Amino acid sequence: MPDDTGDWTVKTTEALAKVTLGPRLDHKGRVEEIGDGVAMVSGLGDVRLDEVLRFEGGQTGFARVLDPDLIGCVLLDGARDVEAGDAVFGTGEVVSVPVGTGLLGRIVDPLGRPLDGKGPVPSEHVLPIERPAPSIIERDLVIEPVQTGVVVVDALFALGRGQRELIVGDHSTGKTTLAIDAIIAQRDSDMICIYVAVGQKTSSVRRAIDALQTHGNFARCIVVVAGSSEAPGLQWIAPYSGMTMAEYFRDAGQHALIVIDDLSKHAATHREIALLTRQSPGREAYPGDVFYIHARLLERAAKLSKARGGGSLTALPIAETVSGNLSAYIPTNLISITDGQIVLDSALFHQGQKPAVDVGLSVSRVGGKTQAHALRQAAGTLRLDYAQFLELEVFTRFGGMPDGRVRAQLTRGARIREALRQSQHKPFRLADEVALLLAVQAGLLDDVPPAVVALIRAALPDALNRDAADLVSAINTSGSLDEEDAKRLTAVITQFVASQTAPKSAPEPEVT
């Protein structure tokens, strides 16, 4: 057998030569109290905010409250084996997370630890989860569109790269589905997508991941999971970790989209931690800094200037309301922070209008400057026509026979509403949206029964691929449509609608 003793001796000697001998200073404290994922620690007077603390059993936490006598430490691991009297050591480092392309296609926890059973996550860099937002001078105008593939959003509430758009609504009204569809729509784009689940049920997270893997380009996605059964510390840092992962791509000149599902549960976790660490409660028992924690998080979404690489980070935070109360504390805070909101209505949802977007309460403050030219041209007065229809529909419920003009508006509005319906996880291409809106604006669907409108909407993409593939490619690539191409596309749509609405001839009886 070969003798490896010499090699081992050489390697050991080299390793010992690199060891620095001498006294070492350890910042050591003691656990005074422990409970509900929060430890009160004494003896660490030099600890800074958000510094990582290491317990003698190997668990970690971060300093959240700095009092003269006690440090409020939020645990990032289970507190089952931590007891009063245990030693605690300061590390001098703040909470950080791995970033880079090695995270693409992976499911991780807020510390970057793998949850998908695919082995360790290769990381190029490690960055702190708390980072300053870009300054005003480092930002650029938000003018590039984000196609969500959802007709009602892209047509009426255009989103731009670098925007922060809140998705808000009651429980089980399709908020997560709308956000997941926006991620799925990026399967052929250049955007990196990050989905952050905060305090969600395991079954809900599993459905979202399955949808991304089945319908989207999961190889360009990162999923960060801090479930409802995880430690409060992990749930608290999850949005910040996801934002840091997304910022890596933004700062590299690329484009990223982050969905945070949801910030209402994150605010509840913040309130829980604040009460356990004995901070003074304010409105609805939330601490006074609950607005600040979300403001400093969402301000990190931005479109960077060319001098900074021109990358962008678009944020779609989600918030939950109770009984449609948009004036509640957390929804109000988030509405004032973001650049607009998409409001989902439970009544519309139960009526079968999905996505259940309330067009009266929803708004995008960036405006139509981010909308693709072809889509803006095709949409025209759609939002005004639809809003007028909704008002007329309410008035006609009181009875009375409307005149011919009002009846025509009601008929047209009903077709618009049917055209704006959409199946989940089936986002439209830009060309599909443009064609559908051209059909609506040209009145091609006004005399079509609503059930047939649904069939036309579903079959339209295949018809365009068959009869106008070059136009589809041109619109999806350039986002524009000249007059000649618009006439040609309208002719194709007219022929397709006529073929769908033409009466089917009865089969001739067989001669026996």
DAPERA-V980224 format. One record per residue. N is the residue number from 1. RES is the residue in one letter. OMEGA is omega in whole degrees, 0 to 359 (none if undefined). D_LAST is the distance of its C-alpha to the last C-alpha in whole Angstrom. Layout:
n=N res=RES omega=OMEGA d_last=D_LAST
n=N res=RES omega=OMEGA d_last=D_LAST
//
This chain:
n=1 res=M omega=179 d_last=93
n=2 res=P omega=181 d_last=94
n=3 res=D omega=180 d_last=96
n=4 res=D omega=184 d_last=95
n=5 res=T omega=181 d_last=98
n=6 res=G omega=179 d_last=99
n=7 res=D omega=180 d_last=96
n=8 res=W omega=180 d_last=96
n=9 res=T omega=180 d_last=100
n=10 res=V omega=181 d_last=99
n=11 res=K omega=179 d_last=96
n=12 res=T omega=180 d_last=98
n=13 res=T omega=179 d_last=101
n=14 res=E omega=179 d_last=99
n=15 res=A omega=179 d_last=97
n=16 res=L omega=180 d_last=101
n=17 res=A omega=181 d_last=102
n=18 res=K omega=182 d_last=100
n=19 res=V omega=177 d_last=101
n=20 res=T omega=181 d_last=103
n=21 res=L omega=179 d_last=106
n=22 res=G omega=182 d_last=107
n=23 res=P omega=179 d_last=107
n=24 res=R omega=182 d_last=104
n=25 res=L omega=176 d_last=103
n=26 res=D omega=173 d_last=100
n=27 res=H omega=187 d_last=100
n=28 res=K omega=176 d_last=99
n=29 res=G omega=186 d_last=99
n=30 res=R omega=177 d_last=98
n=31 res=V omega=178 d_last=95
n=32 res=E omega=179 d_last=96
n=33 res=E omega=177 d_last=93
n=34 res=I omega=178 d_last=90
n=35 res=G omega=176 d_last=87
n=36 res=D omega=175 d_last=83
n=37 res=G omega=179 d_last=83
n=38 res=V omega=179 d_last=86
n=39 res=A omega=174 d_last=90
n=40 res=M omega=190 d_last=93
n=41 res=V omega=176 d_last=95
n=42 res=S omega=174 d_last=99
n=43 res=G omega=179 d_last=101
n=44 res=L omega=185 d_last=99
n=45 res=G omega=184 d_last=101
n=46 res=D omega=181 d_last=100
n=47 res=V omega=177 d_last=96
n=48 res=R omega=182 d_last=94
n=49 res=L omega=179 d_last=91
n=50 res=D omega=176 d_last=88
n=51 res=E omega=179 d_last=90
n=52 res=V omega=177 d_last=88
n=53 res=L omega=182 d_last=90
n=54 res=R omega=180 d_last=90
n=55 res=F omega=185 d_last=91
n=56 res=E omega=177 d_last=92
n=57 res=G omega=180 d_last=89
n=58 res=G omega=179 d_last=87
n=59 res=Q omega=179 d_last=85
n=60 res=T omega=176 d_last=85
n=61 res=G omega=178 d_last=86
n=62 res=F omega=182 d_last=87
n=63 res=A omega=183 d_last=89
n=64 res=R omega=181 d_last=88
n=65 res=V omega=181 d_last=91
n=66 res=L omega=174 d_last=95
n=67 res=D omega=182 d_last=97
n=68 res=P omega=185 d_last=101
n=69 res=D omega=185 d_last=101
n=70 res=L omega=174 d_last=97
n=71 res=I omega=175 d_last=94
n=72 res=G omega=184 d_last=91
n=73 res=C omega=178 d_last=89
n=74 res=V omega=184 d_last=85
n=75 res=L omega=176 d_last=84
n=76 res=L omega=177 d_last=81
n=77 res=D omega=180 d_last=80
n=78 res=G omega=182 d_last=80
n=79 res=A omega=186 d_last=84
n=80 res=R omega=185 d_last=83
n=81 res=D omega=178 d_last=86
n=82 res=V omega=182 d_last=88
n=83 res=E omega=175 d_last=91
n=84 res=A omega=183 d_last=94
n=85 res=G omega=179 d_last=97
n=86 res=D omega=178 d_last=95
n=87 res=A omega=179 d_last=96
n=88 res=V omega=183 d_last=94
n=89 res=F omega=173 d_last=95
n=90 res=G omega=182 d_last=94
n=91 res=T omega=183 d_last=93
n=92 res=G omega=181 d_last=94
n=93 res=E omega=176 d_last=90
n=94 res=V omega=181 d_last=87
n=95 res=V omega=181 d_last=84
n=96 res=S omega=183 d_last=82
n=97 res=V omega=177 d_last=78
n=98 res=P omega=179 d_last=77
n=99 res=V omega=177 d_last=75
n=100 res=G omega=182 d_last=74
n=101 res=T omega=178 d_last=70
n=102 res=G omega=179 d_last=71
n=103 res=L omega=183 d_last=69
n=104 res=L omega=180 d_last=66
n=105 res=G omega=184 d_last=63
n=106 res=R omega=174 d_last=65
n=107 res=I omega=186 d_last=66
n=108 res=V omega=172 d_last=69
n=109 res=D omega=185 d_last=72
n=110 res=P omega=176 d_last=74
n=111 res=L omega=179 d_last=77
n=112 res=G omega=179 d_last=74
n=113 res=R omega=187 d_last=74
n=114 res=P omega=176 d_last=70
n=115 res=L omega=186 d_last=68
n=116 res=D omega=178 d_last=65
n=117 res=G omega=181 d_last=66
n=118 res=K omega=178 d_last=67
n=119 res=G omega=182 d_last=70
n=120 res=P omega=179 d_last=73
n=121 res=V omega=177 d_last=72
n=122 res=P omega=183 d_last=74
n=123 res=S omega=178 d_last=76
n=124 res=E omega=182 d_last=78
n=125 res=H omega=173 d_last=80
n=126 res=V omega=182 d_last=81
n=127 res=L omega=177 d_last=81
n=128 res=P omega=181 d_last=83
n=129 res=I omega=177 d_last=80
n=130 res=E omega=180 d_last=83
n=131 res=R omega=181 d_last=83
n=132 res=P omega=177 d_last=84
n=133 res=A omega=177 d_last=81
n=134 res=P omega=179 d_last=82
n=135 res=S omega=181 d_last=84
n=136 res=I omega=184 d_last=83
n=137 res=I omega=181 d_last=85
n=138 res=E omega=184 d_last=82
n=139 res=R omega=178 d_last=79
n=140 res=D omega=179 d_last=77
n=141 res=L omega=176 d_last=75
n=142 res=V omega=185 d_last=71
n=143 res=I omega=180 d_last=69
n=144 res=E omega=185 d_last=67
n=145 res=P omega=169 d_last=63
n=146 res=V omega=180 d_last=62
n=147 res=Q omega=179 d_last=58
n=148 res=T omega=183 d_last=57
n=149 res=G omega=178 d_last=53
n=150 res=V omega=189 d_last=53
n=151 res=V omega=184 d_last=52
n=152 res=V omega=179 d_last=54
n=153 res=V omega=184 d_last=57
n=154 res=D omega=183 d_last=57
n=155 res=A omega=188 d_last=56
n=156 res=L omega=184 d_last=59
n=157 res=F omega=186 d_last=61
n=158 res=A omega=179 d_last=62
n=159 res=L omega=180 d_last=64
n=160 res=G omega=178 d_last=66
n=161 res=R omega=185 d_last=68
n=162 res=G omega=182 d_last=71
n=163 res=Q omega=173 d_last=70
n=164 res=R omega=184 d_last=70
n=165 res=E omega=182 d_last=67
n=166 res=L omega=172 d_last=67
n=167 res=I omega=189 d_last=64
n=168 res=V omega=180 d_last=65
n=169 res=G omega=180 d_last=63
n=170 res=D omega=178 d_last=63
n=171 res=H omega=176 d_last=62
n=172 res=S omega=174 d_last=58
n=173 res=T omega=175 d_last=57
n=174 res=G omega=181 d_last=56
n=175 res=K omega=181 d_last=59
n=176 res=T omega=179 d_last=59
n=177 res=T omega=179 d_last=55
n=178 res=L omega=180 d_last=56
n=179 res=A omega=179 d_last=59
n=180 res=I omega=177 d_last=57
n=181 res=D omega=177 d_last=54
n=182 res=A omega=177 d_last=57
n=183 res=I omega=180 d_last=58
n=184 res=I omega=181 d_last=55
n=185 res=A omega=180 d_last=55
n=186 res=Q omega=185 d_last=58
n=187 res=R omega=179 d_last=56
n=188 res=D omega=181 d_last=56
n=189 res=S omega=181 d_last=59
n=190 res=D omega=183 d_last=63
n=191 res=M omega=171 d_last=64
n=192 res=I omega=185 d_last=65
n=193 res=C omega=178 d_last=64
n=194 res=I omega=177 d_last=66
n=195 res=Y omega=182 d_last=64
n=196 res=V omega=179 d_last=67
n=197 res=A omega=182 d_last=66
n=198 res=V omega=175 d_last=69
n=199 res=G omega=181 d_last=69
n=200 res=Q omega=175 d_last=66
n=201 res=K omega=181 d_last=64
n=202 res=T omega=181 d_last=63
n=203 res=S omega=179 d_last=59
n=204 res=S omega=179 d_last=59
n=205 res=V omega=180 d_last=61
n=206 res=R omega=178 d_last=58
n=207 res=R omega=179 d_last=55
n=208 res=A omega=180 d_last=57
n=209 res=I omega=178 d_last=58
n=210 res=D omega=179 d_last=54
n=211 res=A omega=179 d_last=53
n=212 res=L omega=181 d_last=55
n=213 res=Q omega=183 d_last=55
n=214 res=T omega=188 d_last=51
n=215 res=H omega=185 d_last=50
n=216 res=G omega=176 d_last=54
n=217 res=N omega=188 d_last=56
n=218 res=F omega=180 d_last=58
n=219 res=A omega=177 d_last=60
n=220 res=R omega=180 d_last=62
n=221 res=C omega=171 d_last=63
n=222 res=I omega=178 d_last=65
n=223 res=V omega=178 d_last=65
n=224 res=V omega=187 d_last=68
n=225 res=V omega=169 d_last=68
n=226 res=A omega=188 d_last=71
n=227 res=G omega=182 d_last=69
n=228 res=S omega=180 d_last=70
n=229 res=S omega=181 d_last=71
n=230 res=E omega=179 d_last=73
n=231 res=A omega=179 d_last=77
n=232 res=P omega=179 d_last=78
n=233 res=G omega=179 d_last=80
n=234 res=L omega=178 d_last=77
n=235 res=Q omega=182 d_last=75
n=236 res=W omega=184 d_last=77
n=237 res=I omega=186 d_last=78
n=238 res=A omega=180 d_last=74
n=239 res=P omega=180 d_last=73
n=240 res=Y omega=177 d_last=76
n=241 res=S omega=178 d_last=75
n=242 res=G omega=179 d_last=72
n=243 res=M omega=178 d_last=74
n=244 res=T omega=177 d_last=76
n=245 res=M omega=180 d_last=73
n=246 res=A omega=181 d_last=72
n=247 res=E omega=178 d_last=75
n=248 res=Y omega=181 d_last=75
n=249 res=F omega=177 d_last=72
n=250 res=R omega=182 d_last=73
n=251 res=D omega=177 d_last=77
n=252 res=A omega=179 d_last=75
n=253 res=G omega=179 d_last=74
n=254 res=Q omega=183 d_last=70
n=255 res=H omega=184 d_last=68
n=256 res=A omega=176 d_last=67
n=257 res=L omega=179 d_last=66
n=258 res=I omega=175 d_last=67
n=259 res=V omega=179 d_last=65
n=260 res=I omega=188 d_last=68
n=261 res=D omega=353 d_last=66
n=262 res=D omega=185 d_last=68
n=263 res=L omega=174 d_last=71
n=264 res=S omega=177 d_last=71
n=265 res=K omega=176 d_last=72
n=266 res=H omega=178 d_last=74
n=267 res=A omega=178 d_last=76
n=268 res=A omega=177 d_last=76
n=269 res=T omega=178 d_last=77
n=270 res=H omega=178 d_last=80
n=271 res=R omega=179 d_last=81
n=272 res=E omega=180 d_last=81
n=273 res=I omega=181 d_last=83
n=274 res=A omega=179 d_last=86
n=275 res=L omega=180 d_last=86
n=276 res=L omega=178 d_last=87
n=277 res=T omega=170 d_last=89
n=278 res=R omega=172 d_last=91
n=279 res=Q omega=183 d_last=90
n=280 res=S omega=179 d_last=91
n=281 res=P omega=177 d_last=88
n=282 res=G omega=182 d_last=87
n=283 res=R omega=181 d_last=84
n=284 res=E omega=178 d_last=81
n=285 res=A omega=175 d_last=83
n=286 res=Y omega=175 d_last=82
n=287 res=P omega=186 d_last=85
n=288 res=G omega=184 d_last=87
n=289 res=D omega=183 d_last=85
n=290 res=V omega=175 d_last=82
n=291 res=F omega=185 d_last=81
n=292 res=Y omega=183 d_last=83
n=293 res=I omega=179 d_last=81
n=294 res=H omega=179 d_last=78
n=295 res=A omega=182 d_last=79
n=296 res=R omega=176 d_last=81
n=297 res=L omega=187 d_last=78
n=298 res=L omega=177 d_last=75
n=299 res=E omega=180 d_last=78
n=300 res=R omega=174 d_last=77
n=301 res=A omega=185 d_last=74
n=302 res=A omega=168 d_last=75
n=303 res=K omega=185 d_last=74
n=304 res=L omega=178 d_last=77
n=305 res=S omega=179 d_last=79
n=306 res=K omega=178 d_last=78
n=307 res=A omega=178 d_last=82
n=308 res=R omega=177 d_last=80
n=309 res=G omega=177 d_last=77
n=310 res=G omega=178 d_last=75
n=311 res=G omega=180 d_last=73
n=312 res=S omega=175 d_last=71
n=313 res=L omega=180 d_last=71
n=314 res=T omega=183 d_last=68
n=315 res=A omega=173 d_last=69
n=316 res=L omega=176 d_last=66
n=317 res=P omega=180 d_last=68
n=318 res=I omega=177 d_last=66
n=319 res=A omega=182 d_last=68
n=320 res=E omega=176 d_last=67
n=321 res=T omega=177 d_last=67
n=322 res=V omega=181 d_last=68
n=323 res=S omega=176 d_last=66
n=324 res=G omega=184 d_last=66
n=325 res=N omega=179 d_last=69
n=326 res=L omega=181 d_last=70
n=327 res=S omega=175 d_last=74
n=328 res=A omega=190 d_last=74
n=329 res=Y omega=185 d_last=77
n=330 res=I omega=177 d_last=75
n=331 res=P omega=179 d_last=72
n=332 res=T omega=178 d_last=75
n=333 res=N omega=185 d_last=77
n=334 res=L omega=177 d_last=74
n=335 res=I omega=180 d_last=73
n=336 res=S omega=180 d_last=76
n=337 res=I omega=189 d_last=76
n=338 res=T omega=183 d_last=73
n=339 res=D omega=180 d_last=71
n=340 res=G omega=180 d_last=69
n=341 res=Q omega=173 d_last=66
n=342 res=I omega=185 d_last=63
n=343 res=V omega=177 d_last=63
n=344 res=L omega=186 d_last=60
n=345 res=D omega=182 d_last=59
n=346 res=S omega=179 d_last=58
n=347 res=A omega=177 d_last=56
n=348 res=L omega=181 d_last=54
n=349 res=F omega=182 d_last=53
n=350 res=H omega=174 d_last=52
n=351 res=Q omega=179 d_last=50
n=352 res=G omega=178 d_last=48
n=353 res=Q omega=183 d_last=50
n=354 res=K omega=0 d_last=50
n=355 res=P omega=186 d_last=53
n=356 res=A omega=184 d_last=55
n=357 res=V omega=175 d_last=57
n=358 res=D omega=186 d_last=59
n=359 res=V omega=179 d_last=60
n=360 res=G omega=182 d_last=63
n=361 res=L omega=182 d_last=65
n=362 res=S omega=181 d_last=64
n=363 res=V omega=171 d_last=66
n=364 res=S omega=187 d_last=66
n=365 res=R omega=177 d_last=70
n=366 res=V omega=175 d_last=70
n=367 res=G omega=185 d_last=68
n=368 res=G omega=180 d_last=65
n=369 res=K omega=180 d_last=67
n=370 res=T omega=185 d_last=66
n=371 res=Q omega=176 d_last=62
n=372 res=A omega=185 d_last=60
n=373 res=H omega=181 d_last=60
n=374 res=A omega=181 d_last=57
n=375 res=L omega=178 d_last=56
n=376 res=R omega=179 d_last=59
n=377 res=Q omega=182 d_last=58
n=378 res=A omega=183 d_last=54
n=379 res=A omega=177 d_last=55
n=380 res=G omega=182 d_last=57
n=381 res=T omega=186 d_last=58
n=382 res=L omega=184 d_last=55
n=383 res=R omega=178 d_last=58
n=384 res=L omega=180 d_last=60
n=385 res=D omega=182 d_last=56
n=386 res=Y omega=178 d_last=55
n=387 res=A omega=177 d_last=59
n=388 res=Q omega=178 d_last=58
n=389 res=F omega=181 d_last=55
n=390 res=L omega=178 d_last=56
n=391 res=E omega=179 d_last=59
n=392 res=L omega=181 d_last=57
n=393 res=E omega=178 d_last=55
n=394 res=V omega=182 d_last=58
n=395 res=F omega=183 d_last=59
n=396 res=T omega=177 d_last=56
n=397 res=R omega=180 d_last=56
n=398 res=F omega=178 d_last=58
n=399 res=G omega=181 d_last=56
n=400 res=G omega=181 d_last=56
n=401 res=M omega=180 d_last=54
n=402 res=P omega=180 d_last=54
n=403 res=D omega=185 d_last=54
n=404 res=G omega=181 d_last=52
n=405 res=R omega=180 d_last=54
n=406 res=V omega=179 d_last=54
n=407 res=R omega=178 d_last=50
n=408 res=A omega=178 d_last=49
n=409 res=Q omega=179 d_last=52
n=410 res=L omega=179 d_last=50
n=411 res=T omega=180 d_last=47
n=412 res=R omega=180 d_last=48
n=413 res=G omega=178 d_last=50
n=414 res=A omega=178 d_last=47
n=415 res=R omega=176 d_last=45
n=416 res=I omega=180 d_last=49
n=417 res=R omega=179 d_last=49
n=418 res=E omega=180 d_last=45
n=419 res=A omega=182 d_last=46
n=420 res=L omega=174 d_last=49
n=421 res=R omega=184 d_last=47
n=422 res=Q omega=177 d_last=47
n=423 res=S omega=181 d_last=46
n=424 res=Q omega=177 d_last=49
n=425 res=H omega=176 d_last=50
n=426 res=K omega=181 d_last=47
n=427 res=P omega=180 d_last=50
n=428 res=F omega=169 d_last=49
n=429 res=R omega=179 d_last=50
n=430 res=L omega=181 d_last=53
n=431 res=A omega=178 d_last=50
n=432 res=D omega=179 d_last=47
n=433 res=E omega=180 d_last=50
n=434 res=V omega=181 d_last=51
n=435 res=A omega=180 d_last=47
n=436 res=L omega=180 d_last=46
n=437 res=L omega=175 d_last=50
n=438 res=L omega=178 d_last=49
n=439 res=A omega=179 d_last=46
n=440 res=V omega=184 d_last=47
n=441 res=Q omega=178 d_last=50
n=442 res=A omega=179 d_last=48
n=443 res=G omega=182 d_last=46
n=444 res=L omega=183 d_last=43
n=445 res=L omega=186 d_last=42
n=446 res=D omega=182 d_last=44
n=447 res=D omega=182 d_last=40
n=448 res=V omega=177 d_last=38
n=449 res=P omega=182 d_last=38
n=450 res=P omega=180 d_last=40
n=451 res=A omega=179 d_last=37
n=452 res=V omega=176 d_last=36
n=453 res=V omega=178 d_last=39
n=454 res=A omega=178 d_last=40
n=455 res=L omega=179 d_last=36
n=456 res=I omega=180 d_last=38
n=457 res=R omega=182 d_last=41
n=458 res=A omega=184 d_last=40
n=459 res=A omega=185 d_last=38
n=460 res=L omega=181 d_last=40
n=461 res=P omega=180 d_last=42
n=462 res=D omega=179 d_last=39
n=463 res=A omega=179 d_last=39
n=464 res=L omega=178 d_last=42
n=465 res=N omega=183 d_last=42
n=466 res=R omega=189 d_last=39
n=467 res=D omega=183 d_last=40
n=468 res=A omega=184 d_last=44
n=469 res=A omega=181 d_last=46
n=470 res=D omega=177 d_last=49
n=471 res=L omega=178 d_last=49
n=472 res=V omega=180 d_last=49
n=473 res=S omega=181 d_last=51
n=474 res=A omega=181 d_last=54
n=475 res=I omega=181 d_last=54
n=476 res=N omega=182 d_last=54
n=477 res=T omega=186 d_last=57
n=478 res=S omega=182 d_last=59
n=479 res=G omega=182 d_last=58
n=480 res=S omega=183 d_last=58
n=481 res=L omega=180 d_last=56
n=482 res=D omega=187 d_last=57
n=483 res=E omega=181 d_last=56
n=484 res=E omega=179 d_last=54
n=485 res=D omega=178 d_last=52
n=486 res=A omega=178 d_last=52
n=487 res=K omega=180 d_last=50
n=488 res=R omega=179 d_last=47
n=489 res=L omega=178 d_last=47
n=490 res=T omega=178 d_last=46
n=491 res=A omega=178 d_last=44
n=492 res=V omega=181 d_last=42
n=493 res=I omega=180 d_last=42
n=494 res=T omega=179 d_last=41
n=495 res=Q omega=180 d_last=38
n=496 res=F omega=179 d_last=37
n=497 res=V omega=179 d_last=37
n=498 res=A omega=180 d_last=35
n=499 res=S omega=181 d_last=32
n=500 res=Q omega=184 d_last=32
n=501 res=T omega=180 d_last=33
n=502 res=A omega=180 d_last=30
n=503 res=P omega=180 d_last=27
n=504 res=K omega=180 d_last=24
n=505 res=S omega=180 d_last=21
n=506 res=A omega=180 d_last=18
n=507 res=P omega=180 d_last=15
n=508 res=E omega=179 d_last=12
n=509 res=P omega=180 d_last=9
n=510 res=E omega=179 d_last=6
n=511 res=V omega=180 d_last=4
n=512 res=T omega=none d_last=0
//
